[in-house]
Amino acid sequence: MSAKIKEKIDLTIEGKLRNLYTLQQIDTKIDKLRTIRGELPLEVSDLEDTVTGLETRLNNITAEVQDLEQQLNDKKQAIKDFQANIKKYQAQQSKVRNNREYDAITKEIEFQNLEIQLAEKRMKEAKAAIELKSEVLEQSKKEFEERSSDLKIKKAELDEIIAETEKEEQALIAESDTATKAIETRLLHAYQRIRGNVRNGLAVVAIERDACGGCYNNIPPQRQLDIRMNKKIIVCEHCGRVLVDQNFSETEN
């Protein structure tokens, strides 16, 4: 195919059209290879984002549970301290010398009991929160494992397809790069612009059954004759694609 690529200096219109059509054939093969991969790259990317988000969620919930468990342990220790204080104050009560000291110690004991009640309430709340978050944690772990498994499978599929097509694609990309060098900058930019604006990537198409090979709208006989003459670059008045003689396609085949 590269033998058909002419120098871009002093090219005839026919030569320019042939070079454009040759480039289109190469790029179409690249497009087809990439189509084989389909939506897999996007699916893999989405799954990677999902797995990363789930992992962050797992880490956050785990940290929250650990914090609640620490609060629970702190309250348990605080209750032990309050109970120790109560025993200490009760021992002091038996040694007081007057009612004022007795009342002061009694208030301290009451305060310690209130602190124990508050700590027990906070422990109950912490236990409920731990139970709730533990359920969410288990659900998140299950979802993380499922999505991680899906990601592994999809990545394996993508890697297999890439392995099968990468060598051919790289060769075609090199061929495409070579082909672009035979095309003047103005035409190359127009070609790239058209390719970017059409869904199937066809910027240069041959006439097929008296119609544009891109949008399939009929081409008037006189216009078909002008295209066959290869005297000027003609675009489809409906889709803007560059039109070439169907003999170009037959030559390629």
GUVO-340288 format. One record per residue (C-alpha): residue number from 1; residue in one letter; x, y, z. Coordinates in steps of 0.5 Angstrom, whole numbers, always signed. Layout:
<recs>
  pos  code     xx     yy     zz
  NUM     A      X      Y      Z
...
</recs>
This chain:
<recs>
  pos  code     xx     yy     zz
    1     M     +0     +0     +0
    2     S     +6     +5     +2
    3     A     +8     +4     -6
    4     K     +2     +8     -8
    5     I     +3    +14     -3
    6     K     +6    +19     -8
    7     E    +11    +25     -6
    8     K     +6    +31     -4
    9     I    +10    +36     -9
   10     D     +8    +37    -15
   11     L     +2    +32    -15
   12     T     -4    +32    -19
   13     I    -11    +33    -17
   14     E    -12    +25    -18
   15     G     -5    +24    -14
   16     K     -8    +28     -8
   17     L    -14    +24     -8
   18     R    -11    +18     -8
   19     N     -7    +19     -3
   20     L    -13    +22     +1
   21     Y    -16    +15     +0
   22     T    -10    +11     +2
   23     L    -10    +15     +8
   24     Q    -17    +13     +9
   25     Q    -17     +6     +8
   26     I    -11     +5    +13
   27     D    -15    +10    +18
   28     T    -21     +5    +17
   29     K    -17     -1    +19
   30     I    -15     +2    +25
   31     D    -22     +4    +27
   32     K    -24     -3    +26
   33     L    -19     -5    +31
   34     R    -21     -1    +36
   35     T    -28     -2    +35
   36     I    -27     -9    +37
   37     R    -25     -7    +44
   38     G    -32     -4    +44
   39     E    -34     -1    +50
   40     L    -29     -5    +54
   41     P    -24     +1    +56
   42     L    -29     +5    +58
   43     E    -32     -1    +62
   44     V    -25     -2    +65
   45     S    -24     +5    +67
   46     D    -31     +6    +70
   47     L    -30     +0    +74
   48     E    -23     +2    +77
   49     D    -27     +9    +79
   50     T    -32     +5    +82
   51     V    -27     +0    +86
   52     T    -23     +6    +88
   53     G    -29     +9    +91
   54     L    -31     +3    +95
   55     E    -24     +2    +97
   56     T    -24     +9   +100
   57     R    -31     +8   +103
   58     L    -29     +2   +106
   59     N    -23     +5   +109
   60     N    -27    +11   +112
   61     I    -32     +6   +115
   62     T    -27     +2   +118
   63     A    -24     +8   +121
   64     E    -31    +10   +124
   65     V    -32     +3   +127
   66     Q    -25     +3   +130
   67     D    -26    +10   +133
   68     L    -33     +8   +136
   69     E    -29     +2   +139
   70     Q    -24     +6   +142
   71     Q    -30    +11   +145
   72     L    -33     +5   +148
   73     N    -27     +2   +151
   74     D    -25     +9   +154
   75     K    -32     +9   +157
   76     K    -31     +3   +160
   77     Q    -25     +5   +163
   78     A    -28    +11   +165
   79     I    -34     +7   +169
   80     K    -28     +3   +172
   81     D    -25    +10   +175
   82     F    -32    +13   +177
   83     Q    -33     +6   +181
   84     A    -26     +7   +184
   85     N    -28    +14   +186
   86     I    -35    +12   +189
   87     K    -31     +7   +193
   88     K    -26    +12   +195
   89     Y    -31    +17   +197
   90     Q    -35    +11   +201
   91     A    -29    +10   +205
   92     Q    -28    +17   +207
   93     Q    -36    +18   +209
   94     S    -34    +13   +215
   95     K    -29    +18   +217
   96     V    -32    +25   +217
   97     R    -33    +29   +223
   98     N    -39    +33   +221
   99     N    -45    +33   +217
  100     R    -42    +38   +212
  101     E    -37    +34   +210
  102     Y    -41    +28   +210
  103     D    -46    +32   +205
  104     A    -40    +34   +201
  105     I    -38    +27   +200
  106     T    -45    +25   +198
  107     K    -45    +30   +193
  108     E    -39    +27   +190
  109     I    -42    +20   +190
  110     E    -48    +22   +187
  111     F    -44    +26   +181
  112     Q    -40    +20   +180
  113     N    -46    +16   +179
  114     L    -49    +21   +174
  115     E    -42    +20   +170
  116     I    -43    +13   +170
  117     Q    -50    +13   +168
  118     L    -48    +18   +162
  119     A    -42    +14   +160
  120     E    -47     +8   +160
  121     K    -52    +12   +155
  122     R    -46    +14   +151
  123     M    -44     +6   +151
  124     K    -50     +4   +149
  125     E    -50     +9   +143
  126     A    -43     +7   +141
  127     K    -45     +0   +141
  128     A    -52     +1   +136
  129     A    -47     +6   +132
  130     I    -42     +0   +131
  131     E    -47     -5   +130
  132     L    -50     -1   +124
  133     K    -44     +1   +121
  134     S    -41     -6   +121
  135     E    -47     -8   +117
  136     V    -46     -3   +112
  137     L    -38     -5   +112
  138     E    -40    -12   +111
  139     Q    -45    -10   +105
  140     S    -39     -5   +102
  141     K    -34    -11   +103
  142     K    -39    -15    +99
  143     E    -40    -10    +94
  144     F    -32     -9    +93
  145     E    -31    -16    +92
  146     E    -36    -17    +87
  147     R    -34    -10    +83
  148     S    -26    -12    +84
  149     S    -28    -19    +81
  150     D    -32    -16    +75
  151     L    -26    -11    +74
  152     K    -21    -17    +74
  153     I    -25    -20    +69
  154     K    -26    -14    +64
  155     K    -19    -12    +65
  156     A    -17    -20    +63
  157     E    -21    -19    +57
  158     L    -19    -12    +55
  159     D    -11    -15    +56
  160     E    -13    -21    +51
  161     I    -16    -16    +46
  162     I    -10    -11    +46
  163     A     -5    -17    +46
  164     E     -8    -20    +39
  165     T     -9    -13    +36
  166     E     -3     -8    +39
  167     K     +2    -11    +34
  168     E     -3    -10    +28
  169     E     -5     -3    +30
  170     Q     +2     +0    +31
  171     A     +4     -3    +24
  172     L     -2     +1    +22
  173     I     -1     +7    +26
  174     A     +6     +8    +23
  175     E     +3     +7    +16
  176     S     -2    +12    +17
  177     D     +4    +17    +20
  178     T     +8    +15    +13
  179     A     +1    +17     +9
  180     T     +0    +23    +12
  181     K     +7    +26    +10
  182     A     +5    +25     +3
  183     I     -1    +30     +4
  184     E     -1    +37     +4
  185     T     -2    +41    +11
  186     R     -9    +44     +8
  187     L    -12    +38     +6
  188     L     -9    +34    +12
  189     H    -13    +39    +16
  190     A    -19    +38    +12
  191     Y    -19    +31    +12
  192     Q    -18    +31    +20
  193     R    -24    +36    +21
  194     I    -28    +32    +17
  195     R    -26    +25    +20
  196     G    -28    +28    +27
  197     N    -35    +31    +25
  198     V    -37    +24    +22
  199     R    -39    +18    +27
  200     N    -36    +13    +22
  201     G    -29    +16    +21
  202     L    -30    +16    +14
  203     A    -28    +23    +11
  204     V    -26    +20     +4
  205     V    -31    +16     +0
  206     A    -32    +13     -6
  207     I    -38    +13    -10
  208     E    -43     +7     -9
  209     R    -49     +5    -14
  210     D    -49    +13    -16
  211     A    -49    +15     -9
  212     C    -44    +18     -3
  213     G    -41    +12     +0
  214     G    -42    +16     +7
  215     C    -49    +18     +7
  216     Y    -52    +15     +1
  217     N    -55    +21     -2
  218     N    -56    +20     -9
  219     I    -50    +24    -14
  220     P    -53    +27    -20
  221     P    -50    +24    -26
  222     Q    -46    +31    -28
  223     R    -43    +31    -21
  224     Q    -41    +24    -22
  225     L    -37    +25    -29
  226     D    -33    +31    -25
  227     I    -31    +26    -20
  228     R    -29    +21    -25
  229     M    -25    +26    -29
  230     N    -20    +27    -22
  231     K    -19    +35    -24
  232     K    -22    +38    -18
  233     I    -23    +36    -10
  234     I    -31    +35    -10
  235     V    -34    +34     -3
  236     C    -41    +31     -2
  237     E    -46    +37     -2
  238     H    -50    +33     +4
  239     C    -45    +31     +9
  240     G    -39    +34     +7
  241     R    -34    +28     +5
  242     V    -29    +28     +0
  243     L    -32    +24     -6
  244     V    -27    +20    -10
  245     D    -28    +15    -17
  246     Q    -31     +8    -15
  247     N    -25     +6    -19
  248     F    -20     +8    -13
  249     S    -24     +3     -9
  250     E    -23     -3    -14
  251     T    -16     -1    -14
  252     E    -15     -2     -7
  253     N    -19     -9     -7
</recs>
